Amino acid sequence: MIQDVFCKIVAGELPADVVYRDDEFLVIRDIKPQAPVHLLLMPVAHAESLADYGAKDEAFLGRMLLLAHKLALEAGLTKGYRIILNEGEHGGKLVPHLHLHILGGKRLGPKIVAD
């Protein structure tokens, strides 16, 4: 069994500030937030990346995006928010478990990193 940090959080082996949980998804607050609101939405079942999914998973991935939108609004992000999915080394992925970052609560600007 894969044991990345998010799998350990899902299993209850590591503490986390849980915002939402159901049979498919877990949402926690990021321990090093990059915005006033910084949530991490991940599947409960381990998947390393989008490459682990196929056409049969379209509804699941759609539910993930719709949940991100719902939670952003519930967090008060009515003026907008950013959803980020980092993939691979060049994409900045640090944890090998598919997850979305939901950020907001301030004007984020057009760029993620400075030139």
Beta strands, then each sheet from edge to edge (+ up, - down):
strand 1: 18-21
strand 2: 25-29
strand 3: 37-43
strand 4: 81-84
strand 5: 100-104
sheet 1: 1+ 2- 3+ 5- 4+
end
